[in-house]
Amino acid sequence: MAYEVFTRTGVRVETPTLSLTPDWRIALNSAATRILLEAEIKNVLLLWDKQNHKLALKAASKGDKNAYAVSLRSDKGAGTLRAKAFLCYVGWSAPRREALTATWNQKEKMLEVTLPTKFLSTDQGKSAGKEQRSSLEEKL
């Protein structure tokens, strides 16, 4: 009997990683979660650099009306936040979960990632992008 190697579907990484999911969440791996926990960050602003296709999670106060609460689970080593309006705004339309390496900017207290342009609609926030996202939601 010949054996075959099972290909892992996920791998553990020690670098901070943000994953954008088809159900419009931003998931943080354990390394990114540790960074936010150590910096005592529970709320973030979602920042968008359209020219460079960069997304950032920047520390915010709880009272900030634009802040998103991040659900951080130190026991599970993971964090998430719901970001449907933001991801629609930037034109995100990946058919499956995309893991992106993040960098920590200590001075600004923010995690930054560059989004692959192949998953961004060219008319961010306009009707064609909304139609594309609607068809993606129907498939899910």
SEGU-939076 format. One record per residue: residue number from 1; x, y, z of N, C-alpha, C, CB in turn. Coordinates in nm, 3 decimals, always signed. Glycine has a CB too. Layout:
DRENVO, num, n_X, n_Y, n_Z, ca_X, ca_Y, ca_Z, c_X, c_Y, c_Z, cb_X, cb_Y, cb_Z
DRENVO, NUM, X, Y, Z, X, Y, Z, X, Y, Z, X, Y, Z
...
END
This chain:
DRENVO, num, n_X, n_Y, n_Z, ca_X, ca_Y, ca_Z, c_X, c_Y, c_Z, cb_X, cb_Y, cb_Z
DRENVO, 1, +0.084, -0.117, +0.000, +0.000, +0.000, +0.000, +0.090, +0.125, +0.000, -0.097, -0.001, +0.123
DRENVO, 2, +0.061, +0.216, -0.091, +0.141, +0.338, -0.102, +0.075, +0.451, -0.022, +0.158, +0.380, -0.250
DRENVO, 3, +0.156, +0.522, +0.050, +0.106, +0.636, +0.127, +0.112, +0.763, +0.044, +0.188, +0.654, +0.257
DRENVO, 4, +0.024, +0.854, +0.075, +0.031, +0.986, +0.014, +0.041, +1.089, +0.127, -0.093, +1.013, -0.079
DRENVO, 5, +0.106, +1.196, +0.101, +0.122, +1.301, +0.201, -0.001, +1.390, +0.200, +0.250, +1.384, +0.174
DRENVO, 6, -0.056, +1.412, +0.318, -0.170, +1.504, +0.333, -0.116, +1.646, +0.330, -0.249, +1.476, +0.465
DRENVO, 7, -0.172, +1.728, +0.244, -0.131, +1.867, +0.233, -0.210, +1.950, +0.333, -0.151, +1.920, +0.088
DRENVO, 8, -0.140, +2.018, +0.421, -0.206, +2.100, +0.523, -0.283, +2.214, +0.458, -0.104, +2.156, +0.624
DRENVO, 9, -0.396, +2.246, +0.517, -0.476, +2.357, +0.464, -0.442, +2.488, +0.535, -0.625, +2.327, +0.479
DRENVO, 10, -0.377, +2.481, +0.648, -0.337, +2.600, +0.722, -0.205, +2.574, +0.790, -0.445, +2.641, +0.824
DRENVO, 11, -0.130, +2.678, +0.807, -0.002, +2.665, +0.875, +0.010, +2.770, +0.983, +0.115, +2.677, +0.774
DRENVO, 12, +0.085, +2.737, +1.085, +0.108, +2.827, +1.196, +0.226, +2.917, +1.159, +0.135, +2.749, +1.329
DRENVO, 13, +0.208, +3.046, +1.174, +0.316, +3.139, +1.145, +0.342, +3.227, +1.266, +0.282, +3.226, +1.021
DRENVO, 14, +0.464, +3.270, +1.281, +0.501, +3.355, +1.394, +0.504, +3.502, +1.357, +0.636, +3.313, +1.449
DRENVO, 15, +0.475, +3.533, +1.231, +0.469, +3.672, +1.190, +0.323, +3.717, +1.196, +0.529, +3.693, +1.047
DRENVO, 16, +0.300, +3.844, +1.231, +0.160, +3.890, +1.236, +0.094, +3.879, +1.099, +0.153, +4.035, +1.287
DRENVO, 17, -0.027, +3.824, +1.099, -0.101, +3.803, +0.976, -0.246, +3.843, +0.996, -0.091, +3.657, +0.929
DRENVO, 18, -0.299, +3.916, +0.898, -0.441, +3.947, +0.895, -0.502, +3.868, +0.780, -0.466, +4.102, +0.878
DRENVO, 19, -0.615, +3.806, +0.806, -0.685, +3.732, +0.702, -0.818, +3.800, +0.675, -0.707, +3.583, +0.743
DRENVO, 20, -0.847, +3.825, +0.548, -0.975, +3.882, +0.508, -1.061, +3.765, +0.461, -0.959, +3.991, +0.395
DRENVO, 21, -1.178, +3.752, +0.521, -1.261, +3.635, +0.497, -1.381, +3.667, +0.408, -1.309, +3.577, +0.629
DRENVO, 22, -1.437, +3.566, +0.343, -1.553, +3.589, +0.257, -1.677, +3.637, +0.333, -1.585, +3.462, +0.184
DRENVO, 23, -1.681, +3.616, +0.465, -1.796, +3.665, +0.542, -1.767, +3.803, +0.602, -1.831, +3.565, +0.653
DRENVO, 24, -1.676, +3.876, +0.538, -1.649, +4.018, +0.567, -1.588, +4.043, +0.705, -1.777, +4.095, +0.556
DRENVO, 25, -1.506, +3.951, +0.752, -1.434, +3.972, +0.877, -1.286, +3.989, +0.849, -1.457, +3.854, +0.974
DRENVO, 26, -1.220, +4.055, +0.943, -1.074, +4.060, +0.942, -1.032, +3.976, +1.061, -1.017, +4.210, +0.949
DRENVO, 27, -0.960, +3.868, +1.035, -0.915, +3.778, +1.140, -0.766, +3.801, +1.165, -0.942, +3.629, +1.101
DRENVO, 28, -0.728, +3.800, +1.291, -0.589, +3.818, +1.331, -0.534, +3.686, +1.380, -0.577, +3.928, +1.440
DRENVO, 29, -0.414, +3.652, +1.339, -0.352, +3.530, +1.389, -0.298, +3.557, +1.530, -0.239, +3.481, +1.294
DRENVO, 30, -0.240, +3.455, +1.591, -0.195, +3.469, +1.730, -0.084, +3.573, +1.744, -0.146, +3.336, +1.782
DRENVO, 31, +0.005, +3.585, +1.646, +0.113, +3.684, +1.655, +0.056, +3.826, +1.652, +0.213, +3.664, +1.539
DRENVO, 32, -0.041, +3.852, +1.566, -0.104, +3.985, +1.559, -0.186, +4.011, +1.686, -0.194, +3.997, +1.434
DRENVO, 33, -0.253, +3.908, +1.736, -0.331, +3.922, +1.859, -0.241, +3.956, +1.976, -0.409, +3.793, +1.887
DRENVO, 34, -0.126, +3.889, +1.987, -0.031, +3.918, +2.095, +0.014, +4.063, +2.091, +0.090, +3.826, +2.086
DRENVO, 35, +0.039, +4.115, +1.971, +0.082, +4.255, +1.957, -0.025, +4.349, +2.013, +0.111, +4.289, +1.809
DRENVO, 36, -0.150, +4.327, +1.975, -0.257, +4.415, +2.023, -0.279, +4.400, +2.173, -0.387, +4.385, +1.948
DRENVO, 37, -0.272, +4.279, +2.224, -0.289, +4.258, +2.367, -0.177, +4.325, +2.446, -0.292, +4.108, +2.398
DRENVO, 38, -0.052, +4.310, +2.401, +0.061, +4.373, +2.470, +0.053, +4.525, +2.466, +0.193, +4.327, +2.408
DRENVO, 39, -0.003, +4.579, +2.357, -0.018, +4.725, +2.344, -0.149, +4.773, +2.409, -0.013, +4.767, +2.195
DRENVO, 40, -0.225, +4.677, +2.467, -0.353, +4.707, +2.531, -0.452, +4.777, +2.437, -0.330, +4.793, +2.654
DRENVO, 41, -0.458, +4.727, +2.314, -0.547, +4.783, +2.212, -0.671, +4.695, +2.201, -0.476, +4.795, +2.074
DRENVO, 42, -0.788, +4.754, +2.225, -0.914, +4.681, +2.215, -1.005, +4.739, +2.108, -0.986, +4.683, +2.349
DRENVO, 43, -0.973, +4.861, +2.065, -1.052, +4.930, +1.962, -0.957, +4.985, +1.857, -1.139, +5.044, +2.024
DRENVO, 44, -1.001, +4.977, +1.732, -0.915, +5.024, +1.623, -0.995, +5.109, +1.523, -0.850, +4.906, +1.551
DRENVO, 45, -0.922, +5.193, +1.455, -0.976, +5.263, +1.339, -0.932, +5.183, +1.218, -0.926, +5.414, +1.331
DRENVO, 46, -1.017, +5.172, +1.118, -0.979, +5.108, +0.993, -0.935, +5.218, +0.898, -1.098, +5.023, +0.932
DRENVO, 47, -0.810, +5.212, +0.856, -0.754, +5.313, +0.767, -0.733, +5.254, +0.629, -0.621, +5.369, +0.824
DRENVO, 48, -0.750, +5.336, +0.525, -0.735, +5.292, +0.387, -0.647, +5.390, +0.312, -0.873, +5.278, +0.318
DRENVO, 49, -0.540, +5.340, +0.252, -0.453, +5.416, +0.164, -0.481, +5.365, +0.023, -0.299, +5.401, +0.204
DRENVO, 50, -0.569, +5.435, -0.047, -0.615, +5.391, -0.179, -0.500, +5.384, -0.279, -0.723, +5.485, -0.231
DRENVO, 51, -0.411, +5.481, -0.276, -0.302, +5.487, -0.373, -0.208, +5.367, -0.361, -0.223, +5.617, -0.355
DRENVO, 52, -0.179, +5.325, -0.237, -0.086, +5.215, -0.215, -0.155, +5.083, -0.180, +0.010, +5.251, -0.105
DRENVO, 53, -0.289, +5.083, -0.183, -0.369, +4.963, -0.153, -0.337, +4.905, -0.017, -0.347, +4.856, -0.261
DRENVO, 54, -0.320, +4.994, +0.082, -0.285, +4.950, +0.217, -0.401, +4.970, +0.313, -0.163, +5.026, +0.267
DRENVO, 55, -0.418, +4.871, +0.398, -0.517, +4.873, +0.505, -0.440, +4.878, +0.635, -0.614, +4.748, +0.499
DRENVO, 56, -0.492, +4.952, +0.733, -0.427, +4.955, +0.864, -0.532, +4.948, +0.973, -0.341, +5.083, +0.879
DRENVO, 57, -0.495, +4.881, +1.082, -0.572, +4.880, +1.204, -0.495, +4.966, +1.303, -0.596, +4.733, +1.259
DRENVO, 58, -0.548, +5.083, +1.335, -0.479, +5.179, +1.421, -0.551, +5.189, +1.555, -0.469, +5.317, +1.354
DRENVO, 59, -0.474, +5.191, +1.663, -0.530, +5.202, +1.798, -0.623, +5.322, +1.807, -0.419, +5.213, +1.902
DRENVO, 60, -0.738, +5.300, +1.876, -0.836, +5.406, +1.895, -0.894, +5.395, +2.035, -0.949, +5.399, +1.788
DRENVO, 61, -0.949, +5.504, +2.082, -1.014, +5.500, +2.213, -1.154, +5.440, +2.199, -1.021, +5.643, +2.276
DRENVO, 62, -1.204, +5.386, +2.308, -1.335, +5.322, +2.306, -1.445, +5.420, +2.267, -1.366, +5.262, +2.442
DRENVO, 63, -1.431, +5.545, +2.303, -1.533, +5.645, +2.276, -1.534, +5.699, +2.134, -1.517, +5.756, +2.369
DRENVO, 64, -1.434, +5.664, +2.053, -1.428, +5.715, +1.916, -1.542, +5.656, +1.835, -1.291, +5.681, +1.851
DRENVO, 65, -1.624, +5.742, +1.774, -1.741, +5.695, +1.699, -1.704, +5.615, +1.575, -1.827, +5.812, +1.659
DRENVO, 66, -1.581, +5.625, +1.527, -1.537, +5.550, +1.410, -1.459, +5.423, +1.446, -1.452, +5.637, +1.322
DRENVO, 67, -1.447, +5.395, +1.575, -1.368, +5.280, +1.620, -1.448, +5.151, +1.609, -1.322, +5.301, +1.763
DRENVO, 68, -1.375, +5.044, +1.579, -1.429, +4.909, +1.574, -1.371, +4.833, +1.694, -1.396, +4.837, +1.438
DRENVO, 69, -1.455, +4.758, +1.762, -1.407, +4.673, +1.872, -1.345, +4.547, +1.812, -1.523, +4.637, +1.971
DRENVO, 70, -1.229, +4.511, +1.863, -1.162, +4.389, +1.819, -1.186, +4.283, +1.925, -1.009, +4.413, +1.793
DRENVO, 71, -1.239, +4.170, +1.884, -1.258, +4.058, +1.977, -1.127, +3.983, +1.985, -1.376, +3.963, +1.932
DRENVO, 72, -1.059, +3.997, +2.098, -0.930, +3.931, +2.116, -0.945, +3.817, +2.216, -0.823, +4.033, +2.165
DRENVO, 73, -0.898, +3.700, +2.177, -0.905, +3.582, +2.263, -0.764, +3.533, +2.289, -0.992, +3.469, +2.199
DRENVO, 74, -0.707, +3.572, +2.401, -0.571, +3.529, +2.432, -0.564, +3.378, +2.453, -0.519, +3.602, +2.555
DRENVO, 75, -0.673, +3.319, +2.506, -0.674, +3.174, +2.528, -0.673, +3.096, +2.397, -0.794, +3.135, +2.611
DRENVO, 76, -0.730, +3.155, +2.292, -0.731, +3.090, +2.161, -0.626, +3.148, +2.069, -0.869, +3.103, +2.097
DRENVO, 77, -0.566, +3.261, +2.108, -0.462, +3.322, +2.028, -0.513, +3.378, +1.898, -0.355, +3.223, +2.000
DRENVO, 78, -0.635, +3.433, +1.900, -0.691, +3.486, +1.777, -0.775, +3.609, +1.806, -0.775, +3.380, +1.705
DRENVO, 79, -0.798, +3.685, +1.703, -0.882, +3.803, +1.715, -0.961, +3.823, +1.586, -0.799, +3.927, +1.748
DRENVO, 80, -1.074, +3.890, +1.597, -1.154, +3.919, +1.478, -1.225, +4.052, +1.493, -1.257, +3.808, +1.452
DRENVO, 81, -1.264, +4.107, +1.379, -1.354, +4.221, +1.379, -1.436, +4.215, +1.252, -1.276, +4.355, +1.390
DRENVO, 82, -1.560, +4.258, +1.263, -1.650, +4.262, +1.148, -1.623, +4.389, +1.072, -1.801, +4.253, +1.191
DRENVO, 83, -1.607, +4.379, +0.942, -1.567, +4.496, +0.863, -1.634, +4.500, +0.727, -1.418, +4.498, +0.847
DRENVO, 84, -1.759, +4.457, +0.719, -1.826, +4.448, +0.589, -1.831, +4.584, +0.518, -1.968, +4.395, +0.608
DRENVO, 85, -1.875, +4.688, +0.586, -1.887, +4.819, +0.521, -1.751, +4.866, +0.470, -1.946, +4.922, +0.619
DRENVO, 86, -1.647, +4.847, +0.551, -1.513, +4.890, +0.511, -1.464, +4.810, +0.390, -1.415, +4.874, +0.627
DRENVO, 87, -1.476, +4.678, +0.396, -1.426, +4.595, +0.285, -1.503, +4.622, +0.156, -1.435, +4.447, +0.322
DRENVO, 88, -1.632, +4.650, +0.167, -1.709, +4.689, +0.049, -1.660, +4.824, -0.003, -1.860, +4.694, +0.082
DRENVO, 89, -1.634, +4.916, +0.087, -1.588, +5.049, +0.051, -1.458, +5.045, -0.030, -1.567, +5.133, +0.176
DRENVO, 90, -1.364, +4.959, +0.012, -1.235, +4.952, -0.059, -1.242, +4.866, -0.183, -1.128, +4.900, +0.033
DRENVO, 91, -1.353, +4.794, -0.203, -1.369, +4.713, -0.323, -1.314, +4.572, -0.312, -1.303, +4.780, -0.437
DRENVO, 92, -1.304, +4.520, -0.190, -1.250, +4.385, -0.169, -1.348, +4.281, -0.221, -1.221, +4.361, -0.020
DRENVO, 93, -1.298, +4.184, -0.299, -1.387, +4.082, -0.355, -1.317, +3.949, -0.378, -1.446, +4.132, -0.485
DRENVO, 94, -1.247, +3.899, -0.278, -1.181, +3.769, -0.291, -1.282, +3.657, -0.266, -1.062, +3.757, -0.192
DRENVO, 95, -1.275, +3.550, -0.344, -1.372, +3.440, -0.328, -1.346, +3.352, -0.205, -1.370, +3.354, -0.451
DRENVO, 96, -1.226, +3.358, -0.148, -1.195, +3.279, -0.029, -1.104, +3.358, +0.064, -1.129, +3.143, -0.068
DRENVO, 97, -1.080, +3.304, +0.180, -0.997, +3.368, +0.282, -0.858, +3.396, +0.227, -0.988, +3.279, +0.409
DRENVO, 98, -0.811, +3.519, +0.249, -0.677, +3.557, +0.204, -0.596, +3.602, +0.324, -0.684, +3.670, +0.096
DRENVO, 99, -0.484, +3.534, +0.349, -0.395, +3.568, +0.459, -0.288, +3.664, +0.408, -0.330, +3.441, +0.521
DRENVO, 100, -0.271, +3.775, +0.479, -0.176, +3.878, +0.438, -0.081, +3.911, +0.553, -0.251, +4.005, +0.392
DRENVO, 101, +0.048, +3.912, +0.524, +0.148, +3.943, +0.626, +0.135, +4.089, +0.666, +0.290, +3.912, +0.574
DRENVO, 102, +0.132, +4.111, +0.796, +0.117, +4.247, +0.850, +0.247, +4.294, +0.912, +0.004, +4.252, +0.955
DRENVO, 103, +0.263, +4.425, +0.915, +0.377, +4.484, +0.984, +0.324, +4.573, +1.095, +0.469, +4.565, +0.886
DRENVO, 104, +0.394, +4.573, +1.208, +0.356, +4.652, +1.324, +0.434, +4.782, +1.322, +0.380, +4.574, +1.455
DRENVO, 105, +0.363, +4.892, +1.326, +0.423, +5.025, +1.332, +0.407, +5.072, +1.476, +0.356, +5.125, +1.228
DRENVO, 106, +0.512, +5.056, +1.556, +0.507, +5.088, +1.699, +0.477, +5.236, +1.722, +0.639, +5.050, +1.766
DRENVO, 107, +0.541, +5.322, +1.644, +0.523, +5.467, +1.662, +0.377, +5.507, +1.644, +0.613, +5.544, +1.563
DRENVO, 108, +0.312, +5.454, +1.540, +0.173, +5.487, +1.510, +0.073, +5.394, +1.578, +0.150, +5.485, +1.361
DRENVO, 109, +0.123, +5.288, +1.641, +0.040, +5.185, +1.704, -0.064, +5.131, +1.605, -0.031, +5.243, +1.828
DRENVO, 110, -0.011, +5.075, +1.496, -0.102, +5.019, +1.396, -0.039, +4.901, +1.322, -0.145, +5.125, +1.297
DRENVO, 111, -0.125, +4.808, +1.284, -0.087, +4.695, +1.198, -0.122, +4.734, +1.055, -0.160, +4.562, +1.240
DRENVO, 112, -0.031, +4.709, +0.963, -0.052, +4.747, +0.823, -0.034, +4.626, +0.731, +0.045, +4.859, +0.782
DRENVO, 113, -0.119, +4.620, +0.628, -0.107, +4.518, +0.524, -0.133, +4.583, +0.388, -0.206, +4.399, +0.548
DRENVO, 114, -0.072, +4.526, +0.287, -0.098, +4.569, +0.150, -0.193, +4.467, +0.087, +0.034, +4.583, +0.066
DRENVO, 115, -0.303, +4.517, +0.032, -0.401, +4.428, -0.030, -0.363, +4.399, -0.175, -0.542, +4.489, -0.023
DRENVO, 116, -0.372, +4.274, -0.217, -0.342, +4.240, -0.357, -0.445, +4.306, -0.449, -0.343, +4.085, -0.377
DRENVO, 117, -0.397, +4.375, -0.550, -0.486, +4.449, -0.640, -0.581, +4.357, -0.716, -0.405, +4.530, -0.738
DRENVO, 118, -0.545, +4.230, -0.733, -0.633, +4.140, -0.808, -0.766, +4.117, -0.736, -0.564, +4.007, -0.831
DRENVO, 119, -0.773, +4.150, -0.606, -0.899, +4.134, -0.532, -0.969, +4.266, -0.504, -0.872, +4.063, -0.401
DRENVO, 120, -0.922, +4.373, -0.567, -0.983, +4.504, -0.548, -1.051, +4.547, -0.676, -0.877, +4.609, -0.504
DRENVO, 121, -1.175, +4.592, -0.666, -1.243, +4.643, -0.785, -1.186, +4.780, -0.818, -1.398, +4.650, -0.764
DRENVO, 122, -1.186, +4.814, -0.944, -1.128, +4.942, -0.987, -1.217, +5.060, -0.955, -1.099, +4.939, -1.134
DRENVO, 123, -1.345, +5.036, -0.935, -1.439, +5.144, -0.904, -1.487, +5.132, -0.760, -1.560, +5.142, -1.001
DRENVO, 124, -1.392, +5.137, -0.669, -1.418, +5.116, -0.528, -1.537, +5.196, -0.478, -1.295, +5.151, -0.447
DRENVO, 125, -1.632, +5.124, -0.417, -1.748, +5.188, -0.358, -1.858, +5.224, -0.457, -1.706, +5.308, -0.289
DRENVO, 126, -1.839, +5.197, -0.585, -1.940, +5.232, -0.685, -2.026, +5.110, -0.717, -1.874, +5.285, -0.814
DRENVO, 127, -2.125, +5.128, -0.801, -2.226, +5.024, -0.823, -2.170, +4.895, -0.882, -2.332, +5.076, -0.915
DRENVO, 128, -2.075, +4.901, -0.974, -2.022, +4.778, -1.033, -1.955, +4.692, -0.926, -1.921, +4.809, -1.145
DRENVO, 129, -1.881, +4.754, -0.835, -1.817, +4.681, -0.726, -1.921, +4.620, -0.635, -1.726, +4.772, -0.647
DRENVO, 130, -2.030, +4.693, -0.609, -2.137, +4.641, -0.524, -2.203, +4.520, -0.589, -2.241, +4.750, -0.496
DRENVO, 131, -2.224, +4.525, -0.721, -2.283, +4.412, -0.792, -2.192, +4.290, -0.782, -2.310, +4.448, -0.939
DRENVO, 132, -2.061, +4.313, -0.798, -1.965, +4.204, -0.791, -1.968, +4.142, -0.651, -1.823, +4.253, -0.826
DRENVO, 133, -1.972, +4.223, -0.548, -1.978, +4.173, -0.412, -2.110, +4.103, -0.384, -1.956, +4.286, -0.314
DRENVO, 134, -2.220, +4.153, -0.442, -2.350, +4.089, -0.422, -2.349, +3.949, -0.481, -2.462, +4.173, -0.486
DRENVO, 135, -2.291, +3.935, -0.600, -2.287, +3.802, -0.662, -2.197, +3.710, -0.580, -2.237, +3.810, -0.808
DRENVO, 136, -2.092, +3.764, -0.521, -2.004, +3.685, -0.437, -2.080, +3.639, -0.312, -1.878, +3.766, -0.399
DRENVO, 137, -2.159, +3.728, -0.251, -2.237, +3.692, -0.134, -2.338, +3.583, -0.166, -2.308, +3.815, -0.078
DRENVO, 138, -2.400, +3.589, -0.285, -2.497, +3.488, -0.325, -2.433, +3.350, -0.334, -2.559, +3.525, -0.459
DRENVO, 139, -2.307, +3.345, -0.377, -2.236, +3.218, -0.389, -2.207, +3.158, -0.254, -2.108, +3.236, -0.466
DRENVO, 140, -2.194, +3.244, -0.153, -2.160, +3.195, -0.020, -2.283, +3.145, +0.043, -2.096, +3.302, +0.067
END
